[in-house]
Amino acid sequence: MKPSNFLANIIGFSFIVMSLSLLINQKNIKRLFESVENEISLFYSGVFRSVVGIAIILGHNLWVSDWRVVITLLGWFALAKGLGQLFFPEMTLAIIRKAKNSQWLPYALLFNVVLGCFLIYFGFTA
């Protein structure tokens, strides 16, 4: 299996499982936000995101004009978000507090499911 396909399947399945679990058990969304509002959890989450982003970038930094660029963009986004959590925790907490009560959150989770399906499709067929 090619690295692009492997990463697409891992990321795709992860997006689908996590997003569907939050859509089905919406009480967990509130708990998730409460746990991330803890600065220690925010720090560890930032470290994890940064490491995942760096791993994707080092292993898959492909700037091509096909579906594989989505994996590269997700890696850069994970790194940027992780670094934001580490270096700007107050700003990150302000964004989290606004998003916690947002009406668009279920739509964002549905978008993640669609993106996961997109990645899995190309992960198995490309």
C-alpha positions as CSV (number, residue, x, y, z in Angstrom):
1,M,0.0,0.0,0.0
2,K,1.3,3.4,-0.9
3,P,2.0,5.9,1.9
4,S,-0.7,8.3,0.5
5,N,-3.3,5.5,0.5
6,F,-2.3,4.4,4.0
7,L,-2.5,7.9,5.4
8,A,-5.8,8.5,3.6
9,N,-7.3,5.4,5.2
10,I,-6.0,6.2,8.7
11,I,-7.1,9.8,8.6
12,G,-10.4,9.0,6.9
13,F,-11.5,6.3,9.3
14,S,-10.4,8.4,12.2
15,F,-12.5,11.4,11.0
16,I,-15.5,9.2,10.4
17,V,-15.4,7.3,13.7
18,M,-14.7,10.3,15.9
19,S,-17.2,12.6,14.2
20,L,-20.0,10.1,14.1
21,S,-19.5,9.2,17.8
22,L,-19.8,12.9,18.7
23,L,-22.9,13.3,16.5
24,I,-24.6,10.3,18.0
25,N,-23.5,11.0,21.6
26,Q,-23.8,14.8,21.7
27,K,-23.4,15.0,25.5
28,N,-19.8,14.0,24.8
29,I,-19.2,17.2,22.9
30,K,-19.8,19.3,26.0
31,R,-17.5,17.0,28.0
32,L,-14.8,17.2,25.3
33,F,-14.9,21.0,25.3
34,E,-14.7,21.1,29.1
35,S,-11.7,18.8,29.1
36,V,-9.9,20.9,26.5
37,E,-10.6,24.1,28.5
38,N,-8.2,22.7,31.0
39,E,-4.8,24.3,30.1
40,I,-2.8,21.1,30.8
41,S,-5.1,19.1,28.4
42,L,-4.8,21.9,25.9
43,F,-1.0,21.7,26.2
44,Y,-0.9,17.9,25.7
45,S,-3.3,18.2,22.8
46,G,-1.1,20.8,21.2
47,V,2.0,18.6,21.6
48,F,0.1,15.7,20.1
49,R,-1.2,17.7,17.1
50,S,2.2,19.2,16.5
51,V,3.8,15.7,16.5
52,V,1.2,14.3,14.2
53,G,1.5,17.3,11.9
54,I,5.3,17.1,11.7
55,A,5.0,13.3,11.0
56,I,2.6,13.9,8.1
57,I,4.7,16.7,6.7
58,L,8.0,14.8,6.9
59,G,6.4,11.7,5.4
60,H,4.0,13.2,2.9
61,N,4.8,16.7,1.9
62,L,3.4,16.3,-1.6
63,W,2.3,19.5,-3.3
64,V,0.6,17.9,-6.3
65,S,-2.6,18.7,-8.2
66,D,-4.6,15.7,-7.1
67,W,-6.3,14.3,-4.0
68,R,-3.0,13.6,-2.2
69,V,-2.6,17.3,-1.5
70,V,-5.5,17.1,1.0
71,I,-3.3,14.9,3.2
72,T,-0.4,17.4,3.0
73,L,-2.8,20.3,3.9
74,L,-4.2,18.3,6.8
75,G,-0.6,17.8,8.1
76,W,0.2,21.5,7.8
77,F,-3.1,22.4,9.5
78,A,-2.5,20.0,12.4
79,L,1.0,21.5,12.9
80,A,-0.4,25.1,12.8
81,K,-3.2,24.2,15.2
82,G,-0.9,22.4,17.5
83,L,1.6,25.3,17.6
84,G,-1.2,27.7,18.1
85,Q,-2.3,25.7,21.2
86,L,1.2,25.7,22.5
87,F,2.2,29.3,21.9
88,F,-1.2,31.1,22.1
89,P,-3.2,29.2,24.7
90,E,-5.3,32.2,25.7
91,M,-6.4,32.8,22.1
92,T,-7.1,29.1,21.6
93,L,-9.2,29.0,24.8
94,A,-11.2,32.0,23.6
95,I,-11.9,30.3,20.3
96,I,-12.9,27.1,22.1
97,R,-15.3,29.0,24.3
98,K,-17.0,30.6,21.3
99,A,-17.2,27.3,19.4
100,K,-18.6,25.4,22.4
101,N,-22.1,27.0,22.1
102,S,-22.0,27.3,18.3
103,Q,-24.9,26.1,16.1
104,W,-22.5,25.1,13.3
105,L,-20.7,22.4,15.2
106,P,-22.9,19.5,13.9
107,Y,-22.3,20.7,10.4
108,A,-18.5,20.8,11.0
109,L,-18.8,17.2,12.2
110,L,-20.8,16.2,9.1
111,F,-18.1,17.9,7.0
112,N,-15.5,15.7,8.7
113,V,-17.6,12.6,7.9
114,V,-17.7,13.6,4.2
115,L,-14.0,14.4,4.2
116,G,-13.3,11.0,5.8
117,C,-15.4,9.3,3.1
118,F,-13.5,11.2,0.4
119,L,-10.2,10.1,1.9
120,I,-11.2,6.5,2.3
121,Y,-12.5,6.4,-1.3
122,F,-9.2,7.5,-2.7
123,G,-7.3,5.5,-0.1
124,F,-8.8,2.3,-1.5
125,T,-9.2,3.2,-5.2
126,A,-6.3,5.3,-6.2
